[in-house]
Amino acid sequence: MKTIIDKDACVGCGLCANMCADVFQMEDDKAIVAVDPIPGNLEDSAKEAASSCPVEAIKIEG
């Protein structure tokens, strides 16, 4: 699975990094993808973090 973060949409709340720190991290007040593609054991956690994004800045494909 591939993860895309819309940097323009990201408000830097950090929710994704708090929910799934193995995939998402904060850098310069914006979320970044720390590992891509997402390992199978982290897919559910990453999807949950993406769906929790308050501005829908995270897209997971595949």
ZADOVEX-105487 format. One record per residue (C-alpha): residue in three letters; x, y, z. Coordinates in steps of 0.2 Angstrom, whole numbers, plus 2048, in hexadecimal, padded with zeros to 3 digits. Example, Ala and Ser with C-alpha at 12.3 -4.5 7.8 and 13.67 -1.06 7.14 Angstrom:
ALA83E7EA827;SER8447FB824;
This chain:
MET800800800;LYS8068117FC;THR803821806;ILE801833800;ILE80084280B;ASP7FA852804;LYS80685F80C;ASP7FB86D807;ALA7EC866810;CYS7F586081F;VAL7F286B82E;GLY800862839;CYS7F485C847;GLY7FF84C849;LEU7F184084B;CYS7F783483E;ALA808834846;ASN801831857;MET7F6823850;CYS80381A845;ALA814820849;ASP81C81283F;VAL81581982F;PHE81282C832;GLN81E83983A;MET81E84B83C;GLU82B856833;ASP82A869833;ASP81886983A;LYS81285E82C;ALA80F84B82B;ILE81B841820;VAL81B82E81C;ALA829825825;VAL82781581C;ASP82081180B;PRO819805806;ILE810802816;PRO8157F181D;GLY8067E581E;ASN8067E4831;LEU8047F7831;GLU7F67F9824;ASP7E77F9830;SER7EF80683B;ALA7F481182D;LYS7E3810825;GLU7DB815836;ALA7E7824838;ALA7E382A826;SER7D1829829;SER7D3833839;CYS7DB841830;PRO7D0850833;VAL7D4858822;GLU7D5848818;ALA7E784C813;ILE7EC839813;LYS7E882D805;ILE7ED81B805;GLU7ED8127F4;GLY7EE7FF7F1;
